[in-house]
């Protein structure tokens, strides 16, 4: 059978299994075993064992459970609630102040958790009832929470970045640096959108009443000292130790995990129950990630052995649309896949195929990788499988309908597309820090 037919059959079987609702990890592994046994015989099992041990010995992936553990403890410490109360007072006087505060908290919490679900649910439970009570536009409030939650996969230290690095064979430290400015750019775009919209449409985000946002200078300093500075110090110390070469990613993750426990203890939230819950959540998410990684490793082993990587590369390179047309096609492919497959599946299935194509086209590997990760944020907001929308719907009051959330996220999808365009036009927004900062 020709490589072209093998590739078509493998992808057809893969997407059929995923669309039928079977777990991505088992579909990947099952397709790999089916095609590997049929076309390569018993030799494939030796390859699977070798690739499995190679994956298990990947030192960088140890950072995944450590950063997850750090994120869970930052959540359990009550940090988000303290941040929300602080931003409530500091920004409440402005039109759209609560919406802007929600984005700011999401950005800080994203750097602390690195996982979309945890940050969005935590912030949504606090911010949405308050914004609805203050007569904020339902759609805008929902969109702000959903979009702010997606920052968790981009602003470092992010689990997506840690997983992406080994797959594309790029330094995780460089990816952390590359993602920093795009993450802040998206945060700024979201804030500007809410501020400008509420300036021209005050009814969409009225300012807080004076009596609810009064605080003396001393009280504001106390709020800043106890709510913003401690988590910020932990986040910047973890990232700084990586950027400046003081510690490897895994070592910095261990320090962050320990520091998050200290923060929880300082807030009086450290107990046996919290530790058990944190370990359970960390184990659950890590197991899911590793199962998908194993299935994807088996799938890519068979795919490459059957010549699939050469088929995909040849197909893209022979398109008569030039390098920028090919880049545009890849971006559209990622958006389409994101409508039906979760980001983890895309990471393990699509990234190994498009990374060599980007190298052939002469694109900077860090720049291209960050573009892909910014693009994958869109997958959280685009139906039918828009995870951010489902997260928020699960915790929203009954008067918030799914259509309200859909309407709310659409402007933020447009802002994400705008961010991608800006990053393509001004590549130094991604490449300057990795090329100039010593770590």
URMO-V663885 format. One record per residue. N is the residue number from 0. RES is the residue in three letters. PHI is phi in whole degrees, -180 to 180 (none if undefined). PSI is psi in whole degrees, -180 to 180 (NA if undefined). Layout:
n->[N;N]
res->[RES;RES]
phi->[PHI;PHI]
psi->[PSI;PSI]
//
This chain:
n->[0;1;2;3;4;5;6;7;8;9;10;11;12;13;14;15;16;17;18;19;20;21;22;23;24;25;26;27;28;29;30;31;32;33;34;35;36;37;38;39;40;41;42;43;44;45;46;47;48;49;50;51;52;53;54;55;56;57;58;59;60;61;62;63;64;65;66;67;68;69;70;71;72;73;74;75;76;77;78;79;80;81;82;83;84;85;86;87;88;89;90;91;92;93;94;95;96;97;98;99;100;101;102;103;104;105;106;107;108;109;110;111;112;113;114;115;116;117;118;119;120;121;122;123;124;125;126;127;128;129;130;131;132;133;134;135;136;137;138;139;140;141;142;143;144;145;146;147;148;149;150;151;152;153;154;155;156;157;158;159;160;161;162;163;164;165;166;167;168;169;170;171;172;173;174;175;176;177;178;179;180;181;182;183;184;185;186;187;188;189;190;191;192;193;194;195;196;197;198;199;200;201;202;203;204;205;206;207;208;209;210;211;212;213;214;215;216;217;218;219;220;221;222;223;224;225;226;227;228;229;230;231;232;233;234;235;236;237;238;239;240;241;242;243;244;245;246;247;248;249;250;251;252;253;254;255;256;257;258;259;260;261;262;263;264;265;266;267;268;269;270;271;272;273;274;275;276;277;278;279;280;281;282;283;284;285;286;287;288;289;290;291;292;293;294;295;296;297;298;299;300;301;302;303;304;305;306;307;308;309;310;311;312;313;314;315;316;317;318;319;320;321;322;323;324;325;326;327;328;329;330;331;332;333;334;335;336;337;338;339;340;341;342;343;344;345;346;347;348;349;350;351;352;353;354;355;356;357;358;359;360;361;362;363;364;365;366;367;368;369;370;371;372;373;374;375;376;377;378;379;380;381;382;383;384;385;386;387;388;389;390;391;392;393;394;395;396;397;398;399;400;401;402;403;404;405;406;407;408;409;410;411;412;413;414;415;416;417;418;419;420;421;422;423;424;425;426;427;428;429;430;431;432;433;434;435;436;437;438]
res->[UNK;UNK;UNK;UNK;UNK;UNK;UNK;UNK;UNK;UNK;UNK;UNK;UNK;UNK;UNK;UNK;UNK;UNK;UNK;UNK;UNK;UNK;UNK;UNK;UNK;UNK;UNK;UNK;UNK;UNK;UNK;UNK;UNK;UNK;UNK;UNK;UNK;UNK;UNK;UNK;UNK;UNK;UNK;UNK;UNK;UNK;UNK;UNK;UNK;UNK;UNK;UNK;UNK;UNK;UNK;UNK;UNK;UNK;UNK;UNK;UNK;UNK;UNK;UNK;UNK;UNK;UNK;UNK;UNK;UNK;UNK;UNK;UNK;UNK;UNK;UNK;UNK;UNK;UNK;UNK;UNK;UNK;UNK;UNK;UNK;UNK;UNK;UNK;UNK;UNK;UNK;UNK;UNK;UNK;UNK;UNK;UNK;UNK;UNK;UNK;UNK;UNK;UNK;UNK;UNK;UNK;UNK;UNK;UNK;UNK;UNK;UNK;UNK;UNK;UNK;UNK;UNK;UNK;UNK;UNK;UNK;UNK;UNK;UNK;UNK;UNK;UNK;UNK;UNK;UNK;UNK;UNK;UNK;UNK;UNK;UNK;UNK;UNK;UNK;UNK;UNK;UNK;UNK;UNK;UNK;UNK;UNK;UNK;UNK;UNK;UNK;UNK;UNK;UNK;UNK;UNK;UNK;UNK;UNK;UNK;UNK;UNK;UNK;UNK;UNK;UNK;UNK;UNK;UNK;UNK;UNK;UNK;UNK;UNK;UNK;UNK;UNK;UNK;UNK;UNK;UNK;UNK;UNK;UNK;UNK;UNK;UNK;UNK;UNK;UNK;UNK;UNK;UNK;UNK;UNK;UNK;UNK;UNK;UNK;UNK;UNK;UNK;UNK;UNK;UNK;UNK;UNK;UNK;UNK;UNK;UNK;UNK;UNK;UNK;UNK;UNK;UNK;UNK;UNK;UNK;UNK;UNK;UNK;UNK;UNK;UNK;UNK;UNK;UNK;UNK;UNK;UNK;UNK;UNK;UNK;UNK;UNK;UNK;UNK;UNK;UNK;UNK;UNK;UNK;UNK;UNK;UNK;UNK;UNK;UNK;UNK;UNK;UNK;UNK;UNK;UNK;UNK;UNK;UNK;UNK;UNK;UNK;UNK;UNK;UNK;UNK;UNK;UNK;UNK;UNK;UNK;UNK;UNK;UNK;UNK;UNK;UNK;UNK;UNK;UNK;UNK;UNK;UNK;UNK;UNK;UNK;UNK;UNK;UNK;UNK;UNK;UNK;UNK;UNK;UNK;UNK;UNK;UNK;UNK;UNK;UNK;UNK;UNK;UNK;UNK;UNK;UNK;UNK;UNK;UNK;UNK;UNK;UNK;UNK;UNK;UNK;UNK;UNK;UNK;UNK;UNK;UNK;UNK;UNK;UNK;UNK;UNK;UNK;UNK;UNK;UNK;UNK;UNK;UNK;UNK;UNK;UNK;UNK;UNK;UNK;UNK;UNK;UNK;UNK;UNK;UNK;UNK;UNK;UNK;UNK;UNK;UNK;UNK;UNK;UNK;UNK;UNK;UNK;UNK;UNK;UNK;UNK;UNK;UNK;UNK;UNK;UNK;UNK;UNK;UNK;UNK;UNK;UNK;UNK;UNK;UNK;UNK;UNK;UNK;UNK;UNK;UNK;UNK;UNK;UNK;UNK;UNK;UNK;UNK;UNK;UNK;UNK;UNK;UNK;UNK;UNK;UNK;UNK;UNK;UNK;UNK;UNK;UNK;UNK;UNK;UNK;UNK;UNK;UNK;UNK;UNK;UNK;UNK;UNK;UNK;UNK;UNK;UNK;UNK;UNK;UNK;UNK;UNK;UNK;UNK;UNK;UNK;UNK;UNK;UNK;UNK;UNK;UNK;UNK;UNK;UNK;UNK;UNK;UNK]
phi->[none;-69;-57;-62;-69;-60;-62;-60;-68;-62;-69;-62;-65;-61;-70;-63;-62;-68;-66;-77;98;-75;-58;-57;-60;-74;-66;-59;-65;-65;-64;-62;-66;-62;-76;-64;-67;-72;-102;-123;74;-69;-61;-65;-68;-64;-64;-61;-64;-64;-68;-64;-66;-62;-67;-67;-92;-73;-64;-62;-67;-63;-69;-60;-64;-69;-70;-63;-61;-59;-64;-63;-71;-64;-68;-70;-70;85;-60;-62;-64;-65;-62;-64;-63;-66;-67;-55;-77;-74;-110;-61;-73;-91;-63;73;-58;-68;-66;-63;-61;-61;-66;-62;-65;-61;-65;-67;-69;-61;-69;-90;-106;74;-131;-65;-57;-63;-70;-67;-66;-61;-72;-62;-63;-89;-82;-62;-59;-68;-65;-67;-66;-91;68;-71;-59;-60;-63;-65;-61;-65;-62;-63;-68;-64;-68;-61;-64;-69;-63;-64;-95;-117;-71;-72;-82;-111;-62;-59;-64;-64;-76;-63;-52;-63;-63;-92;59;-122;-57;-64;-60;-65;-68;-58;-65;-65;-84;-63;-67;-57;-63;-69;-62;-63;-59;-65;-62;-62;-65;-62;-60;-65;-63;-67;-61;-76;-67;-86;-129;-57;-68;-78;-157;-65;-69;-71;-59;-56;-66;-91;-126;-79;-160;-75;-60;-63;-66;-66;-65;-65;-62;-62;-68;-93;-107;-102;-65;-58;-65;-64;-63;-64;-63;-70;-69;-65;-67;-64;-64;-77;-61;-100;75;-73;-144;-74;-57;-65;-66;-64;-63;-65;-63;-62;-62;-67;-65;-65;-68;-64;-63;-61;-65;-66;-91;73;-112;-95;-152;-62;-62;-66;-63;-62;-63;-64;-65;-66;-64;-63;-63;-63;-69;-63;-62;-62;-62;-70;-64;-65;-62;-66;-60;-68;-63;-64;-62;-66;-61;-69;-59;-69;-61;-87;85;-66;-63;-69;-65;-65;-61;-63;-62;-71;-68;-90;-68;-85;-128;77;-65;-76;-66;-67;-60;-61;-64;-63;-62;-65;-60;-65;-63;-63;-62;-65;-75;-127;-127;-70;-60;-66;-63;-62;-58;-84;-93;-88;-58;-62;-86;-88;-62;-63;-65;-61;-65;-63;-81;86;-77;-61;-63;-69;-59;-65;-62;-67;-57;-62;-69;-64;-61;-68;-61;-61;-62;-76;-116;-106;-68;-84;-100;-95;-64;-61;-65;-70;-58;-70;-61;-68;-115;-76;-63;-59;-78;-97;-93;-59;-64;-63;-70;-58;-62;-68;-82;-58;-60;-74;-62;-60;-68;-65;-63;-59;-61;-61;-62;-64;-71;-75;-70;-118;-62;-65;-59;-98;-87;-64;-61;-60;-88;-115;-91;-92;-141]
psi->[137;154;-35;-44;-40;-44;-46;-43;-40;-47;-37;-45;-42;-53;-30;-46;-42;-44;-26;-7;7;150;136;-42;-44;-32;-46;-50;-40;-44;-40;-46;-41;-53;-35;-45;-38;-40;-18;-12;-155;-17;-26;-29;-37;-40;-41;-45;-42;-44;-35;-46;-36;-40;-43;-25;6;107;-36;-35;-14;-23;-23;-58;-31;-44;-35;-44;-42;-45;-42;-42;-34;-35;-46;-21;-12;14;-43;-41;-42;-42;-42;-43;-39;-48;-32;-45;-40;-36;-8;-24;-17;153;132;13;-39;-37;-43;-41;-39;-42;-43;-45;-40;-41;-44;-44;-31;-42;-21;-32;-42;8;132;-50;-46;-48;-41;-44;-44;-49;-37;-40;-31;-47;-40;-49;-38;-45;-39;-38;-30;16;30;151;127;-46;-44;-41;-44;-43;-40;-42;-44;-47;-42;-37;-34;-15;-18;-22;-2;-47;124;154;118;142;-38;-43;-43;-38;-38;-42;-57;-34;-45;-2;49;144;127;-35;-42;-39;-38;-48;-41;-32;-15;-53;-46;-38;-43;-34;-47;-41;-45;-43;-42;-44;-44;-41;-48;-44;-46;-43;-44;-22;-43;-22;76;-27;-19;-22;71;150;159;148;148;-43;-19;-10;19;134;140;166;-40;-42;-39;-39;-40;-42;-45;-42;-39;-21;-38;-45;-46;-52;-34;-40;-41;-47;-48;-31;-39;-50;-40;-39;-30;-48;-38;14;15;-36;153;168;-45;-41;-43;-36;-39;-42;-43;-40;-44;-42;-35;-34;-38;-42;-44;-41;-40;-27;3;26;10;117;175;-40;-42;-41;-45;-45;-41;-43;-39;-47;-42;-45;-41;-49;-41;-42;-41;-46;-44;-34;-43;-40;-42;-47;-43;-36;-44;-43;-47;-32;-48;-41;-46;-41;-32;3;17;-37;-38;-35;-47;-45;-45;-40;-46;-42;-23;1;132;49;6;172;-37;-31;-38;-41;-45;-40;-41;-43;-42;-40;-42;-41;-44;-47;-36;-19;-18;-18;143;161;-32;-42;-43;-41;-46;-24;-50;-41;-43;-22;-38;-20;-47;-32;-43;-40;-41;-34;-8;16;144;128;-38;-44;-47;-42;-42;-39;-45;-43;-38;-41;-40;-18;-34;-31;-24;-16;-4;121;161;-26;64;99;-37;-38;-42;-37;-48;-40;-33;-23;-3;151;160;-27;-5;113;162;-37;-32;-41;-43;-46;-38;-35;-21;-46;-34;-31;-42;-39;-35;-41;-43;-41;-43;-43;-44;-38;-29;-42;-39;76;-22;-19;-28;-44;-17;-51;-50;-30;-16;-24;133;131;NA]
//
